[in-house]
Amino acid sequence: MNSVALKMLMGDRAKYFGIILGLTFASFLITQQMAIFTGIMSRTTSFLSDTALPEIWVMDPKVQYIDDIKPLQDTELYRVRSVQGVQWAAPLYKGLLKARLENGSFQTCNVVGLDDSTLIGGPSEMIEGSLADLRRADGVLVDSYAAAGKLARPALEPGGKPVPLKVGDTLELNDHRAVVVGICKVSRTFQSQPVIYTTYSRATSFAPRERKLLSFIVVKAMPGEDPQKVCDRIKSTTGLEARTSGDFKQLSIIYFMKNTGIPINFGIAVILGFLVGIAIAGQTFYNFTLDNLRFFGALKAMGASNLTLLRMILLQSMLVGVIGYGLGVGLAALMGFLTRNTELAFYMPWQLLAITATAVLVICSAAASLSMLKVFRLEPAIVFKS
């Protein structure tokens, strides 16, 4: 009976390919839009992911997300270091500064200042140079995307390609000279701005003068200590906010989810993909069942039970579902691969594939349910009518 069901399904090529096309488009749209959404959300916390060594981030209690900088007094660093359970604590500067390029234009950059003595919080992957080179006079590290793109030097000839920054080139940050001593690899930021690393003392000298310049205090708990308990001690002792890296990521993501239109925009696109799948694949599969009612009636007349017909319909719907899901997800993955070196944010974890599979399963189940009702109510005598 399974072979009969497959022959019925594939016998009408137009409807067969129409169902697969509808499911492919639905699964592609759902996967692609959700992958872009998760990619954008992951970029909101990319700096936290790149700064993996600290377990705890100490900040002003009013900070809402990673880029909401409310500076602290430098003396707070020593208070945090005195808290029980803290193995080490280091200062971290993070701010937006303007870089002046050779053609006279300006580019806003994320400038990160690392502890002068330990350089804690620096990039984990270096393409050129080393992290220790930051101790050289006026030294800065530039991320590879910015070096080849937004901070690249003008083309040597009209219409040519910009010349990427290299070790030894100079920048002007807030009217201060900076020498590129290394090229690092970091994750793209939410606003795709260049990332520049330097020492804490140099970063604060680059920055406009303010009474407070300490952005965050990054902390490592002692071995055997629960980071959350250390956070609680820091809060009670200093009055500052202390969060583990995971909690800080969650806080930042929740802020963007609540205060931006990103979830609504992508949610509408995902819902449209789901509705398109139901409208195209579901309707086409239902029409396919109607066209084959006489065959189902003949099978009933020959003694096939409703359970047997149910198994045939489920086999048909699951087959087109698996094919459409595979093609749609494959196309979405191919798109992500082709755009991996562009500004497009694209991240496709396994959970996203499971969500898409569930959506396709619901579409196929809905289409099969409508078809089952029609077949169950079918009278076998229909095959003897003219």
SELO-706047 format. One record per residue (C-alpha): residue in one letter; residue number from 1; x, y, z. Coordinates in Angstrom, 2 decimals, m for minus. Last residue first. Example, Ala and Ser with C-alpha at 12.3 -4.5 7.8 and 13.67 -1.06 7.14 Angstrom:
<kezas>
keza_tornu_u_v_w
S_2_13.67_m1.06_7.14;
A_1_12.30_m4.50_7.80;
</kezas>
This chain:
<kezas>
keza_tornu_u_v_w
S_386_m20.50_7.63_m13.61;
K_385_m21.01_6.22_m10.14;
F_384_m19.47_2.87_m9.29;
V_383_m16.36_4.38_m7.67;
I_382_m18.54_6.53_m5.40;
A_381_m19.93_3.37_m3.82;
P_380_m16.93_3.33_m1.47;
E_379_m18.48_6.24_0.49;
L_378_m15.94_8.86_1.52;
R_377_m16.32_10.35_4.99;
F_376_m12.91_9.02_6.06;
V_375_m11.35_10.31_2.82;
K_374_m12.57_13.88_3.27;
L_373_m11.60_13.99_6.93;
M_372_m8.18_12.56_6.09;
S_371_m7.49_15.26_3.50;
L_370_m8.14_18.04_5.98;
S_369_m5.90_16.32_8.52;
A_368_m3.13_15.77_5.95;
A_367_m2.95_19.48_5.14;
A_366_m2.85_20.42_8.82;
S_365_m0.25_17.73_9.54;
C_364_1.92_18.91_6.64;
I_363_1.82_22.53_7.83;
V_362_2.42_21.51_11.46;
L_361_5.38_19.33_10.43;
V_360_6.81_22.20_8.37;
A_359_6.61_24.47_11.44;
T_358_8.20_21.82_13.66;
A_357_11.04_21.32_11.19;
T_356_11.60_25.08_11.11;
I_355_11.81_25.18_14.91;
A_354_14.23_22.23_14.94;
L_353_16.44_23.91_12.35;
L_352_16.51_27.04_14.51;
Q_351_17.56_24.99_17.53;
W_350_20.47_23.63_15.49;
P_349_22.05_27.09_15.25;
M_348_21.82_29.22_12.08;
Y_347_23.55_32.60_12.36;
F_346_23.41_35.22_9.63;
A_345_24.12_38.94_10.00;
L_344_24.64_40.43_6.55;
E_343_27.66_42.75_6.40;
T_342_29.37_40.43_3.94;
N_341_31.99_37.70_4.32;
R_340_29.54_34.89_5.20;
T_339_27.11_35.90_2.44;
L_338_27.61_32.80_0.24;
F_337_27.58_30.48_3.26;
G_336_24.41_32.00_4.70;
M_335_22.68_31.71_1.33;
L_334_23.73_28.08_1.07;
A_333_22.35_27.42_4.55;
A_332_19.01_28.98_3.53;
L_331_18.96_26.90_0.33;
G_330_19.65_23.74_2.32;
V_329_16.96_24.59_4.84;
G_328_14.42_24.97_2.04;
L_327_15.52_21.86_0.13;
G_326_15.54_19.66_3.22;
Y_325_12.20_20.95_4.47;
G_324_10.55_20.49_1.07;
I_323_11.85_16.92_0.77;
V_322_10.89_16.01_4.34;
G_321_7.44_17.56_4.00;
V_320_6.81_15.96_0.60;
L_319_7.50_12.57_2.17;
M_318_5.61_13.32_5.38;
S_317_2.46_14.29_3.47;
Q_316_2.47_11.18_1.29;
L_315_3.24_8.83_4.16;
L_314_0.54_10.45_6.29;
I_313_m1.97_9.98_3.47;
M_312_m1.07_6.29_3.08;
R_311_m1.17_5.65_6.83;
L_310_m4.63_7.21_7.02;
L_309_m5.79_5.02_4.14;
T_308_m4.63_1.94_6.06;
L_307_m6.30_3.15_9.25;
N_306_m9.54_3.82_7.34;
S_305_m9.55_0.19_6.31;
A_304_m8.88_m1.16_2.81;
G_303_m11.52_m3.70_1.82;
M_302_m11.66_m3.59_m1.97;
A_301_m14.37_m0.93_m1.83;
K_300_m12.14_1.17_0.38;
L_299_m9.32_0.91_m2.16;
A_298_m11.71_1.92_m4.93;
G_297_m12.89_4.88_m2.87;
F_296_m9.29_5.97_m2.32;
F_295_m8.79_5.81_m6.07;
R_294_m11.98_7.79_m6.73;
L_293_m10.90_10.38_m4.18;
N_292_m7.69_11.05_m6.13;
D_291_m8.53_14.51_m7.42;
L_290_m9.82_15.51_m3.99;
T_289_m6.59_14.34_m2.37;
F_288_m4.49_16.42_m4.78;
N_287_m6.73_19.40_m4.05;
Y_286_m5.92_18.98_m0.34;
F_285_m2.20_18.73_m1.11;
T_284_m2.37_21.90_m3.20;
Q_283_m4.26_23.76_m0.48;
G_282_m1.80_22.74_2.21;
A_281_1.30_23.39_0.13;
I_280_0.27_26.81_m1.13;
A_279_m1.83_28.39_1.62;
I_278_m0.27_26.49_4.53;
G_277_3.27_27.19_3.36;
V_276_2.42_30.81_2.63;
L_275_0.98_31.13_6.13;
F_274_4.21_29.84_7.69;
G_273_6.36_32.11_5.55;
L_272_4.12_35.05_6.46;
I_271_4.50_34.18_10.14;
V_270_8.29_34.18_9.75;
A_269_8.23_37.57_7.99;
I_268_5.98_39.04_10.70;
G_267_8.34_37.76_13.40;
F_266_11.27_39.36_11.59;
N_265_9.75_42.81_11.80;
I_264_8.26_42.33_15.27;
P_263_11.50_41.00_16.78;
I_262_13.59_43.87_15.29;
G_261_11.28_46.71_16.29;
T_260_13.53_47.83_19.12;
N_259_13.06_48.41_22.85;
K_258_11.89_45.05_24.16;
M_257_13.99_42.64_22.15;
F_256_16.99_44.96_22.19;
Y_255_16.87_45.20_25.99;
I_254_16.25_41.46_26.37;
I_253_19.39_40.75_24.33;
S_252_21.50_43.04_26.50;
L_251_20.24_41.56_29.77;
Q_250_20.77_38.02_28.48;
K_249_24.34_38.80_27.54;
F_248_24.93_40.33_30.97;
D_247_23.47_37.26_32.65;
G_246_25.78_34.95_30.69;
S_245_28.84_37.06_31.44;
T_244_28.02_37.04_35.15;
R_243_26.56_40.23_36.50;
A_242_27.65_42.79_39.08;
E_241_25.79_46.06_39.67;
L_240_27.50_48.45_42.05;
G_239_26.58_49.05_45.70;
T_238_30.15_48.23_46.70;
T_237_29.83_45.56_49.39;
S_236_26.30_44.23_48.78;
K_235_26.68_44.20_45.01;
I_234_30.19_42.71_45.09;
R_233_29.02_39.99_47.49;
D_232_26.08_39.10_45.23;
C_231_28.37_38.90_42.21;
V_230_30.70_36.58_44.16;
K_229_27.70_34.37_44.87;
Q_228_26.89_34.28_41.15;
P_227_30.49_33.43_40.27;
D_226_30.40_30.35_42.60;
E_225_33.88_30.05_44.08;
G_224_35.89_26.88_43.59;
P_223_38.75_28.66_41.87;
M_222_38.65_32.39_42.70;
A_221_36.29_34.52_40.65;
K_220_37.57_36.52_37.68;
V_219_36.44_40.13_37.34;
V_218_36.04_42.74_34.63;
I_217_35.44_46.29_35.84;
F_216_33.51_48.33_33.33;
S_215_33.43_51.80_31.73;
L_214_36.08_53.61_33.83;
L_213_36.18_57.16_32.44;
K_212_34.72_59.36_35.19;
R_211_35.49_63.08_35.53;
E_210_35.50_63.49_31.80;
R_209_38.13_64.47_29.24;
P_208_37.33_63.40_25.72;
A_207_38.82_59.96_25.02;
F_206_42.30_59.47_23.56;
S_205_43.95_59.83_26.98;
T_204_41.46_57.33_28.42;
A_203_42.33_54.90_25.63;
R_202_46.06_55.31_26.26;
S_201_45.72_54.55_29.98;
Y_200_43.49_51.54_29.27;
T_199_45.77_50.07_26.62;
T_198_44.64_49.76_23.01;
Y_197_42.05_47.88_21.01;
I_196_40.17_49.25_17.99;
V_195_36.85_47.84_16.75;
P_194_35.37_49.20_13.53;
Q_193_31.57_49.69_13.53;
S_192_29.24_47.00_12.23;
Q_191_26.28_48.49_14.16;
F_190_25.60_45.26_16.06;
T_189_29.30_44.38_16.14;
R_188_31.12_41.92_13.91;
S_187_33.05_39.26_15.76;
V_186_36.75_39.82_16.23;
K_185_39.93_39.01_14.32;
C_184_43.03_41.05_15.09;
I_183_45.46_43.17_13.09;
G_182_48.52_44.44_14.92;
V_181_50.78_47.40_15.72;
V_180_48.67_50.11_14.06;
V_179_50.08_53.43_15.29;
A_178_47.79_56.00_16.90;
R_177_48.25_59.78_16.84;
H_176_45.74_61.79_18.84;
D_175_43.28_64.30_17.36;
N_174_40.27_62.22_18.50;
L_173_41.88_59.14_17.02;
E_172_44.23_59.82_14.12;
L_171_45.47_56.65_12.50;
T_170_48.94_55.43_11.52;
D_169_50.20_52.55_9.39;
G_168_52.97_50.32_10.78;
V_167_51.03_47.06_10.63;
K_166_48.64_47.14_7.71;
L_165_45.51_49.02_6.77;
P_164_43.84_47.75_3.62;
V_163_44.31_49.74_0.37;
P_162_41.00_50.77_m1.14;
K_161_40.22_49.25_m4.55;
G_160_40.73_51.27_m7.70;
G_159_38.34_53.69_m9.36;
P_158_40.84_56.53_m9.28;
E_157_44.36_55.32_m8.46;
L_156_46.12_54.51_m5.19;
A_155_42.81_53.71_m3.53;
P_154_42.11_55.48_m0.25;
R_153_43.34_53.85_2.98;
A_152_41.20_51.21_4.66;
L_151_39.40_52.14_7.88;
K_150_35.89_51.19_6.71;
G_149_36.92_48.08_4.81;
A_148_40.09_45.98_4.90;
A_147_41.28_47.23_8.29;
A_146_37.69_47.41_9.51;
Y_145_37.03_43.73_8.84;
S_144_40.44_42.71_10.25;
D_143_39.98_44.39_13.62;
V_142_42.49_47.08_14.48;
L_141_45.07_46.85_17.28;
V_140_46.56_50.04_18.67;
G_139_50.06_51.20_19.67;
D_138_50.83_54.84_20.56;
A_137_54.25_53.76_21.89;
R_136_54.60_49.99_22.16;
R_135_52.72_48.27_24.98;
L_134_50.05_47.23_22.51;
D_133_52.67_44.93_20.98;
A_132_51.87_42.42_23.74;
L_131_48.68_41.46_21.88;
S_130_50.70_40.20_18.95;
G_129_51.35_41.23_15.36;
E_128_49.25_40.12_12.40;
I_127_46.18_37.87_12.31;
M_126_45.62_37.75_16.06;
E_125_42.89_35.65_17.64;
S_124_41.81_35.93_21.28;
P_123_41.17_39.66_21.25;
G_122_42.07_41.50_24.45;
G_121_40.04_41.37_27.66;
I_120_42.99_41.23_30.05;
L_119_45.97_43.27_28.81;
T_118_47.77_42.31_32.07;
S_117_49.78_45.43_32.97;
D_116_48.04_48.14_30.97;
D_115_44.47_46.89_31.60;
L_114_42.71_47.04_28.26;
G_113_41.08_50.04_26.55;
V_112_38.48_49.29_23.90;
V_111_37.70_51.83_21.19;
N_110_34.55_51.23_19.17;
C_109_35.00_53.40_16.09;
T_108_33.17_56.30_14.43;
Q_107_34.66_57.04_11.01;
F_106_35.66_60.50_9.81;
S_105_36.54_61.73_6.35;
G_104_39.72_63.65_5.53;
N_103_40.98_61.33_2.79;
E_102_43.66_59.96_5.12;
L_101_41.09_58.91_7.71;
R_100_40.14_60.64_10.96;
A_99_38.97_58.22_13.62;
K_98_36.07_59.27_15.81;
L_97_35.69_57.73_19.25;
L_96_32.95_55.54_20.71;
G_95_33.67_54.05_24.10;
K_94_34.78_51.02_26.06;
Y_93_37.35_51.22_28.84;
L_92_38.10_48.18_30.95;
P_91_39.67_48.03_34.40;
A_90_40.88_44.73_35.87;
A_89_39.77_42.56_38.80;
W_88_41.54_39.45_40.06;
Q_87_40.80_36.39_42.18;
V_86_37.65_37.85_43.71;
G_85_36.15_35.53_46.33;
Q_84_36.01_38.09_49.14;
V_83_35.73_41.66_47.90;
S_82_38.91_43.75_48.10;
R_81_39.43_43.85_44.33;
V_80_35.98_45.39_43.93;
R_79_36.86_48.27_46.23;
Y_78_40.13_48.81_44.38;
L_77_38.35_49.12_41.03;
E_76_35.77_51.52_42.48;
T_75_38.57_54.05_42.93;
D_74_38.62_54.66_39.16;
Q_73_35.19_56.29_39.37;
L_72_32.55_54.66_37.19;
P_71_31.34_55.41_33.69;
K_70_27.77_54.82_32.49;
I_69_28.11_53.05_29.14;
D_68_24.95_51.65_27.55;
D_67_26.76_49.64_24.86;
I_66_26.58_46.35_26.79;
Y_65_22.96_46.72_27.87;
Q_64_20.78_48.48_30.47;
V_63_23.38_50.10_32.76;
K_62_21.63_51.83_35.67;
P_61_23.41_49.87_38.41;
D_60_26.81_51.13_37.19;
M_59_29.05_48.27_36.16;
V_58_30.84_45.10_37.27;
W_57_31.19_42.28_34.75;
I_56_31.91_38.78_36.03;
E_55_33.49_35.70_34.45;
P_54_36.33_37.50_32.69;
L_53_38.30_35.45_30.10;
A_52_35.74_35.42_27.24;
T_51_35.95_38.94_25.89;
D_50_34.99_37.95_22.32;
S_49_31.59_36.70_23.50;
L_48_30.97_39.88_25.48;
F_47_31.87_42.00_22.44;
S_46_29.53_39.93_20.26;
T_45_26.57_40.61_22.55;
T_44_24.43_42.71_20.18;
R_43_25.92_40.72_17.31;
S_42_24.18_37.57_18.52;
M_41_20.82_39.32_18.24;
I_40_21.52_40.27_14.62;
G_39_22.54_36.73_13.75;
T_38_19.51_35.31_15.56;
F_37_17.28_37.54_13.42;
I_36_19.15_36.71_10.22;
A_35_18.80_33.01_10.97;
M_34_15.11_33.49_11.80;
Q_33_14.51_35.16_8.44;
Q_32_16.39_32.49_6.50;
T_31_14.84_29.53_8.30;
I_30_11.23_30.74_7.97;
L_29_11.68_31.86_4.36;
F_28_13.45_28.65_3.32;
S_27_10.93_26.43_5.12;
A_26_8.01_28.21_3.42;
F_25_9.64_28.28_m0.02;
T_24_10.51_24.60_0.15;
L_23_7.05_23.70_1.43;
G_22_5.40_25.53_m1.47;
L_21_7.79_24.06_m4.02;
I_20_7.27_20.55_m2.67;
I_19_3.48_20.90_m2.94;
G_18_3.74_22.32_m6.47;
F_17_6.17_19.57_m7.51;
Y_16_3.62_16.92_m6.60;
K_15_0.70_18.94_m7.95;
A_14_2.29_19.21_m11.40;
R_13_3.72_15.68_m11.36;
D_12_0.37_13.96_m10.79;
G_11_1.66_10.40_m10.68;
M_10_4.10_11.21_m7.91;
L_9_1.52_11.12_m5.13;
M_8_m0.55_8.24_m6.50;
K_7_2.61_6.22_m7.13;
L_6_3.78_6.97_m3.59;
A_5_0.47_5.82_m2.09;
V_4_0.51_2.64_m4.19;
S_3_4.04_1.91_m3.01;
N_2_2.92_2.30_0.58;
M_1_0.00_0.00_0.00;
</kezas>
